[in-house]
Amino acid sequence: MAILLAYQRLAQFCAGLSEREKQILEEYFSWEMSLKETAGALFIHKNILQYQLDKIHELTGYNPWKFRDAVILYIGLKLVNVR
């Protein structure tokens, strides 16, 4: 039961993100958290990507720069996409 509540809470964090923010995270994770590669794939400057990742941190409380937080965001995105 506690695991189900944790999954629901995690999915809520990621469901609250805009489609653009979800796209940014999906690209970021698909490029192994490389700023250079992600920025290139999204056709944006690296500084803009850094700003957007910081904004995601502010919105969710999870920092995509830190591995443990990134794993949580990754799983949350997968849960949102399954629904």
C-alpha positions as YAML, in Angstrom:
chain: A
units: angstrom
residues:
- id: 1
  name: MET
  ca: [0.00, 0.00, 0.00]
- id: 2
  name: ALA
  ca: [2.81, 2.42, 0.87]
- id: 3
  name: ILE
  ca: [4.54, 1.69, -2.43]
- id: 4
  name: LEU
  ca: [1.34, 2.45, -4.33]
- id: 5
  name: LEU
  ca: [1.01, 5.80, -2.54]
- id: 6
  name: ALA
  ca: [4.64, 6.60, -3.32]
- id: 7
  name: TYR
  ca: [4.08, 5.82, -7.01]
- id: 8
  name: GLN
  ca: [0.95, 7.98, -7.08]
- id: 9
  name: ARG
  ca: [2.77, 10.88, -5.44]
- id: 10
  name: LEU
  ca: [5.66, 10.53, -7.86]
- id: 11
  name: ALA
  ca: [3.35, 10.46, -10.87]
- id: 12
  name: GLN
  ca: [1.59, 13.59, -9.57]
- id: 13
  name: PHE
  ca: [4.90, 15.49, -9.47]
- id: 14
  name: CYS
  ca: [5.60, 14.67, -13.09]
- id: 15
  name: ALA
  ca: [2.00, 15.06, -14.25]
- id: 16
  name: GLY
  ca: [2.19, 18.68, -13.06]
- id: 17
  name: LEU
  ca: [4.96, 19.42, -15.55]
- id: 18
  name: SER
  ca: [4.16, 21.03, -18.89]
- id: 19
  name: GLU
  ca: [4.53, 18.99, -22.06]
- id: 20
  name: ARG
  ca: [7.66, 21.01, -22.89]
- id: 21
  name: GLU
  ca: [9.20, 20.26, -19.48]
- id: 22
  name: LYS
  ca: [8.45, 16.56, -19.93]
- id: 23
  name: GLN
  ca: [10.03, 16.66, -23.38]
- id: 24
  name: ILE
  ca: [13.14, 18.32, -21.94]
- id: 25
  name: LEU
  ca: [13.48, 15.63, -19.26]
- id: 26
  name: GLU
  ca: [12.89, 12.82, -21.74]
- id: 27
  name: GLU
  ca: [15.60, 14.17, -24.05]
- id: 28
  name: TYR
  ca: [17.92, 14.83, -21.10]
- id: 29
  name: PHE
  ca: [17.60, 11.22, -19.96]
- id: 30
  name: SER
  ca: [17.84, 9.79, -23.49]
- id: 31
  name: TRP
  ca: [21.17, 11.61, -23.89]
- id: 32
  name: GLU
  ca: [22.48, 10.20, -20.58]
- id: 33
  name: MET
  ca: [22.08, 13.58, -18.82]
- id: 34
  name: SER
  ca: [24.51, 15.29, -21.21]
- id: 35
  name: LEU
  ca: [23.78, 19.02, -21.41]
- id: 36
  name: LYS
  ca: [25.61, 19.45, -24.69]
- id: 37
  name: GLU
  ca: [23.85, 16.58, -26.48]
- id: 38
  name: THR
  ca: [20.44, 17.42, -25.04]
- id: 39
  name: ALA
  ca: [20.71, 21.10, -25.98]
- id: 40
  name: GLY
  ca: [21.74, 20.09, -29.49]
- id: 41
  name: ALA
  ca: [18.82, 17.68, -29.84]
- id: 42
  name: LEU
  ca: [16.37, 20.35, -28.64]
- id: 43
  name: PHE
  ca: [18.00, 23.09, -30.79]
- id: 44
  name: ILE
  ca: [18.47, 25.36, -27.77]
- id: 45
  name: HIS
  ca: [21.50, 26.93, -26.11]
- id: 46
  name: LYS
  ca: [23.05, 25.02, -23.22]
- id: 47
  name: ASN
  ca: [22.34, 27.91, -20.82]
- id: 48
  name: ILE
  ca: [18.63, 27.81, -21.68]
- id: 49
  name: LEU
  ca: [18.61, 24.08, -20.95]
- id: 50
  name: GLN
  ca: [20.30, 24.70, -17.60]
- id: 51
  name: TYR
  ca: [17.68, 27.32, -16.75]
- id: 52
  name: GLN
  ca: [14.85, 24.96, -17.70]
- id: 53
  name: LEU
  ca: [16.29, 22.13, -15.63]
- id: 54
  name: ASP
  ca: [16.57, 24.52, -12.67]
- id: 55
  name: LYS
  ca: [12.91, 25.45, -13.19]
- id: 56
  name: ILE
  ca: [11.94, 21.76, -13.12]
- id: 57
  name: HIS
  ca: [13.86, 21.47, -9.85]
- id: 58
  name: GLU
  ca: [11.87, 24.38, -8.39]
- id: 59
  name: LEU
  ca: [8.56, 22.89, -9.53]
- id: 60
  name: THR
  ca: [9.11, 19.32, -8.37]
- id: 61
  name: GLY
  ca: [11.64, 19.60, -5.57]
- id: 62
  name: TYR
  ca: [13.78, 17.04, -7.40]
- id: 63
  name: ASN
  ca: [17.05, 18.19, -8.93]
- id: 64
  name: PRO
  ca: [17.69, 16.62, -12.36]
- id: 65
  name: TRP
  ca: [21.41, 17.39, -11.92]
- id: 66
  name: LYS
  ca: [21.68, 14.92, -9.03]
- id: 67
  name: PHE
  ca: [21.63, 11.25, -9.90]
- id: 68
  name: ARG
  ca: [19.24, 10.12, -7.16]
- id: 69
  name: ASP
  ca: [16.75, 12.89, -7.92]
- id: 70
  name: ALA
  ca: [17.12, 12.24, -11.66]
- id: 71
  name: VAL
  ca: [16.18, 8.58, -11.10]
- id: 72
  name: ILE
  ca: [13.04, 9.65, -9.28]
- id: 73
  name: LEU
  ca: [12.10, 12.04, -12.10]
- id: 74
  name: TYR
  ca: [12.83, 9.34, -14.68]
- id: 75
  name: ILE
  ca: [10.55, 6.84, -12.96]
- id: 76
  name: GLY
  ca: [7.88, 9.52, -12.52]
- id: 77
  name: LEU
  ca: [7.94, 10.27, -16.25]
- id: 78
  name: LYS
  ca: [7.59, 6.59, -17.05]
- id: 79
  name: LEU
  ca: [4.61, 6.30, -14.69]
- id: 80
  name: VAL
  ca: [2.92, 9.31, -16.30]
- id: 81
  name: ASN
  ca: [3.46, 7.86, -19.78]
- id: 82
  name: VAL
  ca: [1.94, 4.51, -18.76]
- id: 83
  name: ARG
  ca: [-1.33, 6.09, -17.64]
...
